[in-house]
Amino acid sequence: MSAYGSFPGARPRRLRTTPALRRMVAETRLHPADLVLPAFVREGVSEPVPISAMPGVVQHTRDTLRKAAVEARAAGVAGIMLFGVPEESKKDGLGTAGTDPDGILQVAIRDVRSEVGDDLVIMSDLCLDEYTDHGHCGVLDAEGRVDNDATLERYAEMAQVQADAGVHMVGPSGMMDGQVGVVRDALDTIGKEDVSILAYTAKYSSAFYGPFREAVGSSLKGDRKTYQQDPANVRESLRELALDLEEGADIVMVKPAGPYLDVLAKIAESVSVPVAAYQISGEYAMIEAAAEKGWIDREKAILETLTGIKRAGADMILTYWATEVAQGL
């Protein structure tokens, strides 16, 4: 007993004394079903192509993508988000490879659906940036600006070909005004009412996308600040949230995750639909690089960041570590 009698009367440390006790009172738990694996598939390659800025991540061949999907399913991962990387010669100003029924993304959707069926939620990136020769997420007008409404017409076509290929969920990621409503209408028009929409509700213009540009072979010149959100703003995200819900979003998402946990928490507190967060390429690359240098414990850092994202309110997390973490859990 101290000289001050029973002080301190409250001893929270009691519940931290053993690993079993800490585990028992943990408020946040990761589960494999919380995780979604983003995966890249590249047209015209016979071997996986390593992404130098994302150690351990590759641009898949069709065959290795199928294997990755099977591995993710076996680990208990909830879903796989597919990104197509077309041959450079097929890029043009309208991103026509993105709406070609035989384009790389549509082929990949069919491949994965035939391999895993409904055992894994098959999701697809619905955006033009991988397919345009200018690298923007939409069609450009005569002055080189992204034309919002012309882009929406292309998104409607993309939604329909992806749905026809067998996708369970589309992810319109271009941050065009009205994109969720247009995609919902396009899907319903062809009888695809069961295909759901993962809305990129709060997608910020971030420096952390850098490695992703290599992953998708981006041709971007300039930036996307006229359509992606300003990192300084949070009320803007709540406005985007209200619009996406009104237009029919089934799930809403915050991207990036780590630098925007405050936004994620606000959105999670505001909605009754599931909330996703995308731990993006730069977040992945920082941990991998620091771990390679021996500066941090890789596995502990991965789990800590994912736990923080879930604690902030994410019901599901898109992460390049999805299969690895699920296997460990």
N, C-alpha and C positions, 0 to 999 in steps of 0.2 A: 504494500500500500504506500502511496506517495505521501509526502508531507501535507498534501491538500485533501486528505481523506479519500473518497471514492472517485475523485476527479482523475481522468475524464469519465463521465457517466456513460457516454456513447462511444462504442469501440467498433467502428465499421470494419476494422482490420480482421475481426474474428471470422468474417465470411471470406477471407482471402488466404486462410492459413494453409490449405492443401489444394493440390490440383483438382481433386474430386469435389471439394466444396466449391471451388471457383466455378467448376463446370456446372454444378447443380444450380447455382444462382445466376448463371449467365443470362442476361436479358436478350441477347441477340445471338442467333445460331445460324450458321450457314448450312445449306443443304444442297446436294447436287441439282435438285429441281429448281433452285434459284438461278441457275446459270444457263447462259446461252453462248454458244461458240460462234464467233464471226469467222468466216472462211472465204478465202479467195481462190477462184479457179481461172486459170489462164488458158486461153485458146492457143492451139498449135504447138504445145510443148509435150515432150515425151517423158520428161523427168520433172519432179518438183523444183521450183526455182526459189532458193533462199532469199529472204528479204533482209538485206544487210543491216537496216536500221531497226529490225525487230528480230533479234536472235531467237531461233526456234520456231519462227513462223515462216510459212512458204506460200508461194503461189502454186496451188495444186494442179495436177493433171486431173482429167476426169476420173481416172482410176483411183488415184490417191485421195481424191475428194470423197469418193464412195467409202473408202476405208476409214477416213476420218469421221464420217457420219456414223458408221457402224461402231467405231470406238467410242464416240460421244454417247451413243445410245446405251452401250454396255456400261458406261460409267454412271448413267443416270442423269446426264445433262438433259435439260428440258427442250432445248431447241438449237437450231443452227441457222445463222444469218448468212446468206450467200451474196457474194460480190463477184461480178463477172469482169474479167480483164480481156478485152478483145484484141485481135491483132491490130497493130498500129495502122495498117493500110485500110482498115474498115472504119476508122473514125471519120466523121464528117461534121458539118456545122449543125445538123439536126439530131445527131446521135442515133441514126437509123438502125445501127446494130442492136440498140437497146430494145427495139420493137420488132426485130426480126424473129419469127417463131423458131428459127433455127440458130439464133444468136447464142453466144456462149452461156449467158445466164439462164436462158430458157432450157437449153440442153442440160445444164447442171441441175436445174430443178427437177427435170424428169428423171435424171440419173439417181438423184438422192431419194426421190419419192419411190422409185422402183426398188431401191435398196432397203429402205427403212419403213416405207409405208406411212402409217399414222403414229408410229412409235416415237417419233421425234417431230417436234413442231418445225416445219420447214418454212423459213422466212426469207424474204428477198429484198435487197436494196432497190428501191424504186427511185432512181435518179439518173440524170443524163450525163453526169460528169465523166464517168468512165468511158463514154462512147463518143464524146464530142472532141473535135480537133482543137478546140480552144480551152477545153477543160472546165468550162463552167457548168453549173447544174441545170442550165436551161438554154433556150433558143435566144440568140442575140438579135437585136433590132439593127436598123441601118447605122446607128451611132455606136454600136458595140456594147449596148447595155442589155442586161438580161430582161427579156420580154415576159413578164409574169403570165399574161393570159395565153400567149402562144405556147408557152411552156406547159401550161395546164392541159392543153390539148394533147401534147406528147405524153404527159403523165397518164392521162386516161387510156391511151393506147398501150402504154407499158403495163398498166394494171391488168388489162384484159389479156395480154399475151402471157404474163406471168401466172395469172389465174388459170388460163387454159393449160399451162404446162404442169399444173398440179400444186402450186404453192398453197400453204395454209394461211399465211399471213404476209401482207405486203408492208413495207416500211418506207413511205414517202419521206425522203430526207432532204429535199432541195430547199425547204423553207420558202416556198412560194405561197403567197396569200391565196387562201381558198383551196389548197391542194387536197386536204382531207375530204372535203365535200365532193370535189370533182372525182376523186378516186372512188369514193363510195358509190356515187351515181353510176360510174363506168362499170363497176363490178356488178351492181344490181341489174343494170341493163342487160347483161348477158347471163343472168341467172346465177351469179356467183355470190349470193347473199351470205353464204357461210364463210367466205374468205374474209378474215378480219384485218383490221388496220392498226399497226403500231405507229402512232404519230410521233414524229420527231418534233415535239412541242417546243422545247427550249434547246435549240441547237446554236451554240455560241461560236462566233468567229474566233478561233483559238489557235495559238501557236503550237499547241500539242498535237495538231493533226499532221505534223511534218512527216513522220514515218509512213503514215497511211498513203500519202501521195505516191511514194515509191511502190507501196503494196498494190495499188490499182493502176500503176503506170500512167499517172495523171499528166495531162498536157497543159495544165493550168498556167496561164500568164496573168499576173495581177493577183487580186484577192477576191473574197466573197463577202466583203463587208456591207454591200448594199442589200443582201438578203439574209445572211446569218446575223445573229443577234450580237449586240455590243456587250462585251464582258462587264461593263460598268452597270448594267441595268438588271433589275429583278422584277419591277412592276410590269415591264414589257412581257416577261415570261408568263405572268398571270393573265395578261390579256390574250396572249397566244393560246394559253390553256383553255380559256373560256371559248374561244373560237373553235378550237379543235374538238372540244366536247360537243358543241352545238352542231358541228358538221358530221359527227358520227364516229369519232375516234373510239376504238375499243380499249386501247392501252396508250398511255402517254409516256413520253421519255425525256430525260435530261441528258445532254451530251455537250461536253465531257462530264465525267462524274466527279472525280476528286476535287477539282478547283471550284465546283459549283454545288457543294453539299448543302449550302444554305438554300439555294434555289430548289434542290431536290426535296428538302424538308418542308418548305412552304407548299410545294405542289402536292406532296404526299398528304399533308394536313387538310388540303382543300378539296379532295376528290374522293369519289366512291368507286372509281375504276382502278385497275391495276396500274402500278407505276414502275417504269423501267429506267435504268441508268446504263450508260455505255462508258466503260472504262477504256479509253481510247488508246491509240497507238503510242502517243507520247508518254502517257502514264505507264504503259507497259515497258517502253524502251528505257525510261529513267531507272526503273527498278532493276531491269536486266543489266544495264550498264554499271550501276553502282555495285550490284552484286558481283559482277565479273571483276571489278576492281578490289573486291573484298571489303568494301566499305559498309555494307549492310548484310544482314542475314536474309537471303532471298526468300525462302519459304515463309518466314515470319512476316516479312514485309508484304508479301502477296496476301496472306490471310488477314493482316491488319487492315490493308486498304479495302479489301472486299467486305470485311466486317463493318468498317466505317460507312461504306456505301449503303449496306443493308440497314444499319442502325439509323441512318438519316432518313430512311423511308422507302428504299427500293424493294419492290416485290420480286424483281428479277434483274439480273446484271449481265450485260453483254461483256465478256472478257475473253481475251486470247488465251488465258490460263484455264478456261472452263473445264476441259477434259482432265487436265492434270490435277486441278484442285478437287474435282468431283471424285477422282480415283483415290485421292488422299483422304477425303471425308468418309 
